[in-house]
Amino acid sequence: MLYGVTIPPEGIDGQPHTTDFLDMIQAYNNFESEYQQQLEQLSMYHLSPISPQPGVEIPRKLHPVVSTHQVTGRKGLYLGSDTSILQRLEDKPDLAKQYWVELFEKALNSTPIYRHVWQAGDIVFWDNSQVMHTGKAYDSNKYKPIALRIGVVNNRDDYNC
């Protein structure tokens, strides 16, 4: 959940400040079943999009490309950022990036994007495990937004609690 207290009136392009949301369950469901089955056999290493300081090793975390929601049981894509590397392409970063970009473009081309135009006082809820989002860049020298974020995590195996 994100509560926008103070919102930049515009992005760096002069248009209203927005956040785009992409439903990765819907994206997965929009693919043909044969392609879904291929994706279910794949995993990606998710890396931080922030470069570490020299000499600092950031661990890679392996995730399936298709994840199953812990509560609903619905399948969706789990792509991470464009720094994700398809398993078995660890030594071919250019090919790994190309694969990620093509898969993400396929998801974008088959799935509507919800674009939220922010106004002060807005509250937006989303399931971070199944929805990708990105905010429009703004001039941080000119605007100082204030937003409050709350994340909910269920670390229990019993989802009927």
C-alpha positions in Angstrom: 0.0 0.0 0.0 1.2 3.5 -0.8 -0.3 6.6 0.6 0.7 9.8 -1.3 0.9 12.7 1.1 2.8 15.1 -1.1 3.0 14.3 -4.8 5.2 15.9 -7.5 2.8 17.6 -9.9 4.8 16.4 -12.9 7.4 13.9 -14.0 10.6 15.0 -15.8 8.7 14.9 -19.0 6.2 17.6 -17.8 3.3 15.2 -17.7 1.4 14.3 -14.5 3.3 12.0 -12.0 2.2 8.4 -12.5 2.9 4.8 -11.5 2.3 2.0 -14.0 1.1 -1.4 -12.8 1.2 -4.7 -14.7 -0.7 -7.7 -13.5 1.7 -10.7 -14.0 -1.1 -13.3 -13.4 -3.0 -11.8 -16.3 0.2 -11.6 -18.4 0.8 -15.3 -17.8 -2.8 -16.2 -18.6 -2.6 -14.3 -21.9 0.2 -16.6 -23.2 -0.6 -19.7 -25.1 -0.6 -22.9 -23.0 2.5 -24.4 -24.8 4.5 -21.2 -24.0 3.2 -21.3 -20.4 4.5 -24.8 -20.0 7.9 -23.8 -21.4 8.1 -20.9 -19.0 7.2 -23.2 -16.1 10.4 -25.1 -16.6 12.6 -22.0 -16.3 14.2 -20.1 -13.4 16.0 -16.7 -13.2 18.6 -15.3 -10.8 17.2 -12.0 -9.5 19.9 -9.5 -8.9 19.8 -6.0 -7.4 19.4 -3.3 -10.0 21.8 -1.3 -7.9 25.5 -2.0 -8.6 27.4 -3.0 -5.5 30.5 -1.2 -4.3 33.7 -2.7 -5.7 34.6 -5.9 -3.8 31.1 -6.4 -2.4 29.4 -9.5 -3.5 25.6 -9.4 -3.6 24.1 -12.9 -3.5 22.0 -14.1 -6.4 18.5 -15.5 -5.6 17.0 -18.1 -7.9 13.3 -17.9 -8.6 11.0 -19.7 -11.0 9.9 -17.6 -13.9 6.3 -18.8 -13.1 5.3 -18.5 -9.5 2.2 -19.8 -7.8 0.5 -17.3 -5.5 0.6 -18.7 -1.9 -2.9 -17.7 -1.1 -4.9 -17.9 -4.3 -3.0 -20.7 -6.0 -3.0 -18.7 -9.3 0.1 -18.8 -11.5 1.8 -15.6 -12.7 5.1 -14.4 -14.1 7.9 -13.5 -11.7 10.4 -11.6 -13.7 12.3 -9.3 -11.3 14.2 -6.4 -13.0 16.1 -6.4 -16.3 19.2 -7.4 -14.3 17.6 -10.9 -13.9 19.6 -13.7 -15.5 18.0 -16.9 -16.9 19.5 -20.0 -15.3 22.1 -21.6 -17.6 22.9 -18.1 -19.2 25.0 -16.9 -16.3 28.0 -16.6 -18.5 26.1 -14.9 -21.3 24.8 -11.7 -19.8 23.9 -10.1 -23.2 21.8 -13.1 -24.2 20.2 -13.3 -20.7 19.2 -9.6 -20.9 17.8 -10.1 -24.5 15.7 -13.0 -23.2 14.4 -11.0 -20.3 13.6 -8.0 -22.5 11.8 -10.2 -25.1 9.7 -11.9 -22.4 8.8 -8.7 -20.7 7.9 -7.1 -24.0 5.6 -10.1 -24.8 3.9 -9.6 -21.4 3.6 -5.8 -22.0 2.1 -6.4 -25.5 -0.5 -8.8 -24.3 -1.6 -7.2 -21.0 -3.2 -3.8 -20.3 -1.3 -1.5 -18.0 -3.0 0.4 -15.2 -1.6 3.9 -15.0 -2.3 5.7 -11.8 -2.2 9.5 -12.0 -1.2 10.6 -8.5 -2.9 13.2 -6.4 -2.2 14.1 -2.8 -4.2 11.8 -0.5 -4.4 8.9 -2.9 -4.0 5.3 -1.5 -3.0 2.5 -3.9 -3.0 -1.2 -2.9 -1.4 -3.9 -4.9 0.0 -7.4 -4.4 3.7 -7.0 -4.8 4.2 -10.7 -5.5 2.1 -10.6 -8.6 2.1 -7.1 -9.9 5.1 -5.2 -11.4 5.1 -1.5 -11.0 7.3 1.5 -11.9 6.9 5.2 -11.1 7.6 8.0 -13.5 10.8 9.9 -12.8 10.5 13.4 -11.4 13.0 16.2 -10.7 14.1 15.5 -7.1 15.8 18.9 -6.9 12.5 20.6 -7.5 10.0 18.3 -5.7 10.2 16.5 -2.4 7.4 13.9 -2.3 6.2 12.3 0.9 4.6 8.9 0.6 3.9 6.3 3.3 4.3 2.7 2.4 3.0 -0.4 4.3 3.9 -3.9 3.3 2.2 -7.0 4.6 4.0 -10.3 4.7 2.6 -13.6 5.9 5.4 -15.8 7.0 3.1 -18.6 8.3 2.3 -21.8 6.4 -1.3 -21.7 7.7 -3.1 -19.1 5.6 -6.4 -19.5 7.5 -5.1 -17.7 10.5 
